Amino acid sequence: MEHIHFIETILYVNNQQASCNFYTKIFRKSPVLNVPGMTEFSLASNCKLGLMPNSGIATILSDKTPHPDAGNGIPRCELYLYVADIELEFANAVKAGATVISPIMERNWGDNVCYFADLDGHIIAFAEKITAAQT
């Protein structure tokens, strides 16, 4: 889609600072923005990940949807991240305190993937394409 120039995915989190600390360890980089109500990590030249407190988005959503606090711990999204070294990312996620959901496994869609949960239950997947040499 040529009309979309930039992608930012925003996760609603229970504790912005705790989530900021967690993702700083996961990404091994500091946020590009960290102010009350929003933290942002630059993931690629056209992609950011934002962290917004449940209470902040609840104000915007008012009574039009359930309060985000009602979803804490429930997987509400998945970040599927292709990486250069899946073994490194797996070890780093464990060290950062992510909850292991599934170890690195070959999947039938052509990727090696491992799955984790963050502090709010959002799913993080690290993936590598399977090459002919790996099979």
VOLOSE-490178 format. One line per field, with one value per atom (N, C-alpha, C): residue in three letters; x, y, z; atom name; residue number from 1. Coordinates in nm, 3 decimals. Example, Ala and Ser with C-alpha at 12.3 -4.5 7.8 and 13.67 -1.06 7.14 Angstrom:
BEGIN
r = (ALA:ALA:ALA:SER:SER:SER)
u = (1.319:1.230:1.320:1.285:1.367:1.290)
v = (-0.569:-0.450:-0.330:-0.225:-0.106:0.003)
w = (0.780:0.780:0.780:0.708:0.714:0.787)
a = (N:CA:C:N:CA:C)
k = (1:1:1:2:2:2)
END
This chain:
BEGIN
r = (MET:MET:MET:GLU:GLU:GLU:HIS:HIS:HIS:ILE:ILE:ILE:HIS:HIS:HIS:PHE:PHE:PHE:ILE:ILE:ILE:GLU:GLU:GLU:THR:THR:THR:ILE:ILE:ILE:LEU:LEU:LEU:TYR:TYR:TYR:VAL:VAL:VAL:ASN:ASN:ASN:ASN:ASN:ASN:GLN:GLN:GLN:GLN:GLN:GLN:ALA:ALA:ALA:SER:SER:SER:CYS:CYS:CYS:ASN:ASN:ASN:PHE:PHE:PHE:TYR:TYR:TYR:THR:THR:THR:LYS:LYS:LYS:ILE:ILE:ILE:PHE:PHE:PHE:ARG:ARG:ARG:LYS:LYS:LYS:SER:SER:SER:PRO:PRO:PRO:VAL:VAL:VAL:LEU:LEU:LEU:ASN:ASN:ASN:VAL:VAL:VAL:PRO:PRO:PRO:GLY:GLY:GLY:MET:MET:MET:THR:THR:THR:GLU:GLU:GLU:PHE:PHE:PHE:SER:SER:SER:LEU:LEU:LEU:ALA:ALA:ALA:SER:SER:SER:ASN:ASN:ASN:CYS:CYS:CYS:LYS:LYS:LYS:LEU:LEU:LEU:GLY:GLY:GLY:LEU:LEU:LEU:MET:MET:MET:PRO:PRO:PRO:ASN:ASN:ASN:SER:SER:SER:GLY:GLY:GLY:ILE:ILE:ILE:ALA:ALA:ALA:THR:THR:THR:ILE:ILE:ILE:LEU:LEU:LEU:SER:SER:SER:ASP:ASP:ASP:LYS:LYS:LYS:THR:THR:THR:PRO:PRO:PRO:HIS:HIS:HIS:PRO:PRO:PRO:ASP:ASP:ASP:ALA:ALA:ALA:GLY:GLY:GLY:ASN:ASN:ASN:GLY:GLY:GLY:ILE:ILE:ILE:PRO:PRO:PRO:ARG:ARG:ARG:CYS:CYS:CYS:GLU:GLU:GLU:LEU:LEU:LEU:TYR:TYR:TYR:LEU:LEU:LEU:TYR:TYR:TYR:VAL:VAL:VAL:ALA:ALA:ALA:ASP:ASP:ASP:ILE:ILE:ILE:GLU:GLU:GLU:LEU:LEU:LEU:GLU:GLU:GLU:PHE:PHE:PHE:ALA:ALA:ALA:ASN:ASN:ASN:ALA:ALA:ALA:VAL:VAL:VAL:LYS:LYS:LYS:ALA:ALA:ALA:GLY:GLY:GLY:ALA:ALA:ALA:THR:THR:THR:VAL:VAL:VAL:ILE:ILE:ILE:SER:SER:SER:PRO:PRO:PRO:ILE:ILE:ILE:MET:MET:MET:GLU:GLU:GLU:ARG:ARG:ARG:ASN:ASN:ASN:TRP:TRP:TRP:GLY:GLY:GLY:ASP:ASP:ASP:ASN:ASN:ASN:VAL:VAL:VAL:CYS:CYS:CYS:TYR:TYR:TYR:PHE:PHE:PHE:ALA:ALA:ALA:ASP:ASP:ASP:LEU:LEU:LEU:ASP:ASP:ASP:GLY:GLY:GLY:HIS:HIS:HIS:ILE:ILE:ILE:ILE:ILE:ILE:ALA:ALA:ALA:PHE:PHE:PHE:ALA:ALA:ALA:GLU:GLU:GLU:LYS:LYS:LYS:ILE:ILE:ILE:THR:THR:THR:ALA:ALA:ALA:ALA:ALA:ALA:GLN:GLN:GLN:THR:THR:THR)
u = (0.084:0.000:0.088:0.096:0.182:0.132:0.004:-0.049:-0.020:0.030:0.071:0.221:0.264:0.404:0.479:0.407:0.473:0.378:0.433:0.351:0.392:0.294:0.319:0.211:0.256:0.166:0.176:0.060:0.058:-0.004:0.071:0.021:-0.031:-0.147:-0.201:-0.143:-0.084:-0.011:-0.061:-0.046:-0.088:0.006:0.137:0.237:0.338:0.327:0.411:0.559:0.603:0.746:0.799:0.723:0.765:0.773:0.676:0.678:0.792:0.820:0.933:1.064:1.081:1.201:1.212:1.100:1.096:1.136:1.073:1.101:1.239:1.292:1.429:1.524:1.496:1.578:1.554:1.430:1.397:1.463:1.452:1.507:1.653:1.705:1.843:1.868:1.769:1.781:1.686:1.718:1.634:1.520:1.411:1.301:1.341:1.278:1.301:1.211:1.108:1.018:0.976:0.981:0.935:0.885:0.757:0.692:0.569:0.518:0.396:0.286:0.238:0.130:0.175:0.305:0.349:0.499:0.533:0.671:0.675:0.782:0.796:0.936:0.940:1.066:1.069:1.177:1.196:1.246:1.169:1.205:1.268:1.230:1.283:1.260:1.310:1.299:1.154:1.063:0.923:0.830:0.884:0.801:0.843:0.743:0.763:0.668:0.708:0.620:0.594:0.468:0.431:0.374:0.393:0.336:0.253:0.125:0.035:-0.035:-0.037:-0.106:-0.255:-0.306:-0.450:-0.534:-0.494:-0.574:-0.576:-0.466:-0.461:-0.554:-0.550:-0.638:-0.783:-0.807:-0.944:-1.011:-0.934:-0.987:-1.032:-0.953:-0.986:-1.106:-1.108:-1.215:-1.346:-1.339:-1.453:-1.531:-1.660:-1.741:-1.782:-1.708:-1.743:-1.693:-1.596:-1.542:-1.517:-1.495:-1.458:-1.327:-1.311:-1.187:-1.071:-0.957:-0.843:-0.794:-0.815:-0.776:-0.843:-0.961:-1.034:-0.960:-0.863:-0.790:-0.650:-0.610:-0.474:-0.452:-0.338:-0.303:-0.361:-0.454:-0.515:-0.438:-0.391:-0.321:-0.414:-0.376:-0.461:-0.397:-0.270:-0.203:-0.076:-0.014:0.114:0.207:0.327:0.433:0.516:0.515:0.589:0.709:0.827:0.947:1.048:1.081:1.188:1.321:1.410:1.537:1.654:1.774:1.895:1.947:1.924:1.978:1.875:1.795:1.684:1.734:1.847:1.903:1.937:1.998:2.031:1.905:1.803:1.679:1.607:1.609:1.547:1.615:1.747:1.822:1.800:1.798:1.777:1.637:1.536:1.399:1.386:1.448:1.447:1.515:1.630:1.705:1.624:1.546:1.465:1.342:1.312:1.198:1.070:1.078:0.959:0.915:0.787:0.732:0.743:0.814:0.829:0.696:0.647:0.524:0.560:0.660:0.704:0.851:0.933:1.074:1.084:1.206:1.230:1.190:1.101:1.054:1.033:1.055:1.023:0.872:0.818:0.671:0.639:0.519:0.483:0.463:0.473:0.463:0.600:0.707:0.839:0.928:0.893:0.974:1.015:1.130:1.165:1.115:1.039:0.976:0.977:0.995:0.973:0.874:0.799:0.694:0.713:0.683:0.690:0.568:0.545:0.443:0.514:0.466:0.522:0.448:0.471:0.413:0.260:0.202:0.057:-0.009:0.069:0.013:0.019:0.070:0.087:0.191:0.172:0.262:0.370:0.493:0.608:0.663:0.675:0.733:0.860:0.966:1.089:1.098:1.125:1.121:1.239:1.275:1.371:1.311:1.331:1.289:1.378:1.317:1.393:1.454:1.583:1.649:1.666:1.694:1.712:1.825:1.927:2.040:2.002:1.897:1.855:1.770:1.704:1.611:1.678)
v = (-0.118:0.000:0.124:0.188:0.305:0.425:0.427:0.543:0.539:0.427:0.418:0.439:0.543:0.582:0.534:0.510:0.478:0.393:0.300:0.212:0.230:0.255:0.254:0.168:0.065:-0.020:0.023:0.042:0.085:-0.024:-0.065:-0.162:-0.088:-0.128:-0.073:-0.155:-0.086:-0.154:-0.109:-0.197:-0.168:-0.068:-0.088:-0.004:0.041:0.168:0.220:0.205:0.239:0.234:0.091:-0.001:-0.141:-0.197:-0.162:-0.207:-0.142:-0.016:0.052:-0.020:-0.053:-0.125:-0.261:-0.331:-0.463:-0.454:-0.365:-0.354:-0.295:-0.214:-0.167:-0.287:-0.384:-0.506:-0.595:-0.611:-0.695:-0.643:-0.510:-0.451:-0.410:-0.411:-0.369:-0.228:-0.142:-0.002:0.081:0.208:0.300:0.351:0.391:0.448:0.582:0.616:0.746:0.853:0.810:0.899:0.827:0.897:0.838:0.951:0.982:1.088:1.028:1.090:1.036:1.019:0.899:0.869:0.803:0.804:0.739:0.713:0.590:0.550:0.496:0.530:0.481:0.426:0.312:0.250:0.248:0.293:0.283:0.143:0.067:-0.071:-0.084:0.003:0.006:0.146:0.174:0.310:0.354:0.262:0.297:0.235:0.200:0.128:0.163:0.196:0.219:0.132:0.103:0.038:0.139:0.164:0.254:0.178:0.235:0.181:0.291:0.266:0.365:0.302:0.373:0.318:0.294:0.186:0.157:0.278:0.346:0.461:0.574:0.592:0.697:0.670:0.550:0.518:0.509:0.469:0.461:0.598:0.704:0.840:0.872:0.831:0.857:0.774:0.648:0.557:0.583:0.650:0.677:0.549:0.551:0.433:0.358:0.380:0.318:0.174:0.134:-0.002:-0.045:-0.173:-0.215:-0.148:-0.125:-0.066:-0.161:-0.110:-0.197:-0.279:-0.231:-0.309:-0.446:-0.456:-0.584:-0.689:-0.646:-0.740:-0.773:-0.719:-0.747:-0.896:-0.943:-1.084:-1.168:-1.112:-1.184:-1.147:-1.244:-1.208:-1.128:-1.004:-0.917:-0.884:-0.916:-0.895:-0.977:-0.981:-1.050:-0.960:-0.941:-0.875:-0.985:-0.994:-1.098:-1.029:-1.054:-0.981:-1.074:-1.047:-1.122:-1.067:-1.157:-1.117:-1.185:-1.132:-1.186:-1.309:-1.316:-1.425:-1.468:-1.566:-1.608:-1.665:-1.733:-1.788:-1.676:-1.568:-1.452:-1.389:-1.372:-1.309:-1.395:-1.526:-1.616:-1.601:-1.609:-1.597:-1.460:-1.355:-1.221:-1.206:-1.261:-1.252:-1.325:-1.441:-1.515:-1.432:-1.375:-1.292:-1.169:-1.113:-0.994:-1.025:-1.153:-1.190:-1.217:-1.231:-1.265:-1.407:-1.432:-1.565:-1.648:-1.759:-1.845:-1.916:-1.899:-1.967:-2.090:-2.074:-2.185:-2.163:-2.267:-2.254:-2.239:-2.221:-2.211:-2.343:-2.333:-2.453:-2.418:-2.517:-2.502:-2.508:-2.409:-2.403:-2.436:-2.484:-2.530:-2.417:-2.292:-2.180:-2.132:-2.205:-2.175:-2.090:-2.076:-1.998:-2.083:-2.052:-2.095:-1.983:-2.016:-1.914:-1.957:-1.858:-1.879:-1.773:-1.806:-1.718:-1.689:-1.565:-1.517:-1.433:-1.407:-1.310:-1.199:-1.076:-0.964:-0.950:-0.842:-0.822:-0.814:-0.775:-0.760:-0.873:-0.975:-1.089:-1.076:-0.962:-0.949:-1.050:-1.107:-1.211:-1.149:-1.194:-1.152:-1.278:-1.274:-1.385:-1.337:-1.413:-1.387:-1.496:-1.455:-1.550:-1.532:-1.642:-1.644:-1.729:-1.687:-1.769:-1.893:-2.008:-2.131:-2.131:-2.151:-2.157:-2.303:-2.324:-2.461:-2.531:-2.457:-2.516:-2.565:-2.506:-2.545:-2.671:-2.700:-2.813:-2.942)
w = (0.000:0.000:0.000:-0.110:-0.122:-0.042:-0.011:0.061:0.211:0.262:0.402:0.408:0.478:0.480:0.603:0.711:0.837:0.920:0.998:1.082:1.228:1.313:1.457:1.520:1.590:1.665:1.810:1.874:2.014:2.099:2.200:2.297:2.419:2.467:2.591:2.706:2.803:2.910:3.047:3.143:3.279:3.346:3.327:3.392:3.286:3.245:3.137:3.168:3.288:3.319:3.321:3.380:3.382:3.239:3.156:3.017:2.940:2.967:2.905:2.940:3.066:3.109:3.040:3.033:2.969:2.822:2.747:2.604:2.577:2.667:2.654:2.657:2.743:2.750:2.627:2.587:2.472:2.345:2.322:2.199:2.212:2.335:2.361:2.307:2.327:2.287:2.371:2.383:2.459:2.373:2.436:2.358:2.296:2.184:2.121:2.183:2.253:2.326:2.453:2.565:2.690:2.779:2.765:2.843:2.908:3.012:3.073:2.967:2.955:2.860:2.731:2.699:2.575:2.576:2.539:2.515:2.373:2.299:2.162:2.139:2.070:2.027:1.876:1.817:1.673:1.642:1.563:1.531:1.393:1.303:1.166:1.113:0.995:0.942:0.924:0.909:0.889:0.993:1.111:1.209:1.352:1.434:1.577:1.657:1.781:1.877:1.988:2.017:2.124:2.243:2.360:2.484:2.547:2.563:2.622:2.742:2.855:2.973:2.947:3.004:2.994:3.031:3.138:3.185:3.083:3.008:2.907:2.791:2.737:2.624:2.670:2.795:2.846:2.842:2.867:2.860:2.717:2.619:2.479:2.436:2.476:2.434:2.507:2.620:2.711:2.735:2.715:2.744:2.618:2.510:2.381:2.368:2.451:2.449:2.594:2.617:2.753:2.795:2.924:2.975:2.948:2.899:2.870:2.990:3.113:3.230:3.231:3.168:3.165:3.082:3.000:2.915:2.963:3.079:3.127:3.139:3.087:3.094:2.983:2.907:2.795:2.669:2.590:2.467:2.375:2.349:2.266:2.132:2.116:1.989:1.986:1.870:1.854:1.774:1.825:1.751:1.687:1.557:1.484:1.421:1.477:1.440:1.374:1.247:1.181:1.229:1.269:1.330:1.258:1.282:1.220:1.294:1.426:1.507:1.610:1.576:1.662:1.795:1.794:1.918:2.016:1.965:2.047:2.104:2.021:2.066:2.169:2.149:2.246:2.382:2.384:2.510:2.575:2.495:2.548:2.609:2.543:2.595:2.728:2.738:2.865:2.973:2.942:3.037:3.078:2.985:3.012:3.097:3.116:3.199:3.124:2.992:2.914:2.949:2.944:2.969:2.842:2.848:2.731:2.705:2.582:2.539:2.456:2.367:2.283:2.247:2.257:2.217:2.066:2.018:1.874:1.809:1.713:1.641:1.495:1.411:1.269:1.253:1.185:1.164:1.020:0.996:0.862:0.762:0.804:0.710:0.663:0.702:0.649:0.737:0.864:0.958:1.077:1.135:1.270:1.359:1.463:1.546:1.692:1.781:1.924:1.972:2.075:2.125:2.273:2.310:2.449:2.478:2.607:2.650:2.726:2.707:2.783:2.915:2.986:3.119:3.118:3.004:2.992:2.917:2.879:2.807:2.656:2.603:2.459:2.413:2.296:2.245:2.157:2.180:2.100:2.033:1.901:1.827:1.758:1.772:1.697:1.591:1.467:1.356:1.262:1.198:1.089:0.978:0.854:0.740:0.737:0.706:0.692:0.552:0.544:0.415:0.374:0.248:0.198:0.273:0.314:0.385:0.524:0.583:0.718:0.716:0.606:0.603:0.568)
a = (N:CA:C:N:CA:C:N:CA:C:N:CA:C:N:CA:C:N:CA:C:N:CA:C:N:CA:C:N:CA:C:N:CA:C:N:CA:C:N:CA:C:N:CA:C:N:CA:C:N:CA:C:N:CA:C:N:CA:C:N:CA:C:N:CA:C:N:CA:C:N:CA:C:N:CA:C:N:CA:C:N:CA:C:N:CA:C:N:CA:C:N:CA:C:N:CA:C:N:CA:C:N:CA:C:N:CA:C:N:CA:C:N:CA:C:N:CA:C:N:CA:C:N:CA:C:N:CA:C:N:CA:C:N:CA:C:N:CA:C:N:CA:C:N:CA:C:N:CA:C:N:CA:C:N:CA:C:N:CA:C:N:CA:C:N:CA:C:N:CA:C:N:CA:C:N:CA:C:N:CA:C:N:CA:C:N:CA:C:N:CA:C:N:CA:C:N:CA:C:N:CA:C:N:CA:C:N:CA:C:N:CA:C:N:CA:C:N:CA:C:N:CA:C:N:CA:C:N:CA:C:N:CA:C:N:CA:C:N:CA:C:N:CA:C:N:CA:C:N:CA:C:N:CA:C:N:CA:C:N:CA:C:N:CA:C:N:CA:C:N:CA:C:N:CA:C:N:CA:C:N:CA:C:N:CA:C:N:CA:C:N:CA:C:N:CA:C:N:CA:C:N:CA:C:N:CA:C:N:CA:C:N:CA:C:N:CA:C:N:CA:C:N:CA:C:N:CA:C:N:CA:C:N:CA:C:N:CA:C:N:CA:C:N:CA:C:N:CA:C:N:CA:C:N:CA:C:N:CA:C:N:CA:C:N:CA:C:N:CA:C:N:CA:C:N:CA:C:N:CA:C:N:CA:C:N:CA:C:N:CA:C:N:CA:C:N:CA:C:N:CA:C:N:CA:C:N:CA:C:N:CA:C:N:CA:C:N:CA:C:N:CA:C:N:CA:C:N:CA:C:N:CA:C:N:CA:C:N:CA:C:N:CA:C:N:CA:C:N:CA:C:N:CA:C:N:CA:C:N:CA:C:N:CA:C:N:CA:C:N:CA:C)
k = (1:1:1:2:2:2:3:3:3:4:4:4:5:5:5:6:6:6:7:7:7:8:8:8:9:9:9:10:10:10:11:11:11:12:12:12:13:13:13:14:14:14:15:15:15:16:16:16:17:17:17:18:18:18:19:19:19:20:20:20:21:21:21:22:22:22:23:23:23:24:24:24:25:25:25:26:26:26:27:27:27:28:28:28:29:29:29:30:30:30:31:31:31:32:32:32:33:33:33:34:34:34:35:35:35:36:36:36:37:37:37:38:38:38:39:39:39:40:40:40:41:41:41:42:42:42:43:43:43:44:44:44:45:45:45:46:46:46:47:47:47:48:48:48:49:49:49:50:50:50:51:51:51:52:52:52:53:53:53:54:54:54:55:55:55:56:56:56:57:57:57:58:58:58:59:59:59:60:60:60:61:61:61:62:62:62:63:63:63:64:64:64:65:65:65:66:66:66:67:67:67:68:68:68:69:69:69:70:70:70:71:71:71:72:72:72:73:73:73:74:74:74:75:75:75:76:76:76:77:77:77:78:78:78:79:79:79:80:80:80:81:81:81:82:82:82:83:83:83:84:84:84:85:85:85:86:86:86:87:87:87:88:88:88:89:89:89:90:90:90:91:91:91:92:92:92:93:93:93:94:94:94:95:95:95:96:96:96:97:97:97:98:98:98:99:99:99:100:100:100:101:101:101:102:102:102:103:103:103:104:104:104:105:105:105:106:106:106:107:107:107:108:108:108:109:109:109:110:110:110:111:111:111:112:112:112:113:113:113:114:114:114:115:115:115:116:116:116:117:117:117:118:118:118:119:119:119:120:120:120:121:121:121:122:122:122:123:123:123:124:124:124:125:125:125:126:126:126:127:127:127:128:128:128:129:129:129:130:130:130:131:131:131:132:132:132:133:133:133:134:134:134:135:135:135)
END
